[in-house]
Amino acid sequence: MSKQEKTARHVKPPAAFLPYGRQQLDADDVRAVTDVLASDWLTCGPKVEEFEQALAKACGARHAVAVSNGTAALHVALLAAGIGPGDRVLTTPNTFVASANGAAYVGATPDFADIDPLTLNLSPVALERRWRKDVRAVVAVDFAGYPCDLPAIAELARARGAVVIEDAAHALGTRFRVGGRWHKVGGHPWADLTTLSFHPVKTITTGEGGAILTHDDKLAARCRQFRSHGIVREAAAFELDPDTLAPRSSGVPTTMAPWYYEMQALGFNYRITDIQCALGVSQLAKLPAFMRRRQEIVNRYNRAFAPLPYVRCPVQAQQAAGSIERARPSWHLYVLRIDFAALGWTRADFMQALRARGLGSQVHYIPVHLQPFYRATYGYASGLCPVAEKYYQQCLSLPLYASMSDAAVARVVAAVQQLLKANQ
Ligand SMILES: Cc1ncc(COP(=O)(O)O)c(C=O)c1O
């Protein structure tokens, strides 16, 4: 062996880069997808229905309607709830822009109420303060997987004639206890519609994908209609006679018309494919294992970071928060709050130092009301949601995903500890 080869053997290979989030796929998932590719259906076939049924069962919802992504799920939910021009939709600023954009898509006014400093979710107190007469819907986001105070939000909204849409893009599998009883996201009574996302950084993935959960038969039917161009295919719902196209009275048409469908509203093509749903079925079976692993990593991070000065860990699952007596979150993000200024860091430099150690991190979220579009279109400015704005200065999401090894978790812990102590 040459001297060069000997030296090369002793050089540690660079550690793999750890992103802040990523999917976990295995051979079962790959097989599920390739089986569909070899079948007769690529889209809108049996796998869509199978995924919808599995989702509804896992969440305890009466209906699940799968769509092309989580943004489409929010758009469809608002359309199904009849939200449109002249209506106002209140949501949290601490979310991805999609949670607010849905209101803009339907011609309503997106508006923002501040967050609770403990849970980082929509604060019921701020919600009540920001309420206006034209509010017709609340979009409540379970940030990072921790549940919103939905009983309080629903009490407020329903007393004022508004619907509750729970954006659970982060929270598939989350449970919480209220009044001594455990409830599942998607299965509890305080949301009229619940939306999910299956983007690869989420707890389970279909590549791109989303779904709407509801207990309400009519809302579910409307979601299906808006998912596919506003078209209905149920004979009892037809407005015209299939042969003459003249208006008809209600009841099932007397002539059979297998070709016939009606577009009764302006919908979209937000359909999802069988290929994606086969992956969804396979991934959903692993949700409990994914959640367990994510919780283990969160516990490890909390133990390591809680004693550090100028650092605040996420809300603990066993802490009470409003009506939520206890939670079993399906953690999507691990967000540390760091007083960068007190520590002598800028966040950008801190992220760069992590990156130099092969560690990804991310900022969740830039307050949505301060995005240029929202400032320019609706006149929102800083000061509207001071808790979210202050939180934004300090937040940093660290790598969290089910396939992280113990060694990878230890790398993150060591790097963060080292960097936080470096400037003290
Ligand atoms: C809270 C929240 N809502 C909605 C969405 C939109 O989901 P999708 O990317 O599947 O359209 C996301 C995506 O990151 C999200 O984080």
The ligand as a Tripos MOL2 file, in Angstrom:
@<TRIPOS>MOLECULE
LIG
   16    16     1     0     0
SMALL
NO_CHARGES

@<TRIPOS>ATOM
      1 C1        -48.8540   24.9060    7.5380 C.3       1 LIG1
      2 C2        -48.8430   24.5700    6.0840 C.ar      1 LIG1
      3 N1        -49.9970   24.6540    5.3980 N.ar      1 LIG1
      4 C3        -50.0570   24.3520    4.0930 C.ar      1 LIG1
      5 C4        -48.9480   23.9460    3.4020 C.ar      1 LIG1
      6 C5        -49.0410   23.6680    1.9370 C.3       1 LIG1
      7 O1        -48.8210   22.3300    1.6380 O.3       1 LIG1
      8 P1        -48.2770   21.8850    0.1950 P.3       1 LIG1
      9 O2        -46.8360   22.2290    0.1280 O.co2     1 LIG1
     10 O3        -48.5350   20.4040    0.1810 O.co2     1 LIG1
     11 O4        -49.0890   22.6060   -0.8330 O.co2     1 LIG1
     12 C6        -47.7360   23.8270    4.0660 C.ar      1 LIG1
     13 C7        -46.5320   23.3840    3.3450 C.2       1 LIG1
     14 O5        -45.4180   23.4700    3.7550 O.2       1 LIG1
     15 C8        -47.6690   24.1490    5.4400 C.ar      1 LIG1
     16 O6        -46.5290   24.0770    6.1350 O.3       1 LIG1
@<TRIPOS>BOND
     1     1     2 1
     2     2     3 ar
     3     2    15 ar
     4     3     4 ar
     5     4     5 ar
     6     5     6 1
     7     5    12 ar
     8     6     7 1
     9     7     8 1
    10     8     9 2
    11     8    10 1
    12     8    11 1
    13    12    13 1
    14    12    15 ar
    15    13    14 2
    16    15    16 1
@<TRIPOS>SUBSTRUCTURE
     1 LIG1         1 GROUP 0 **** ****
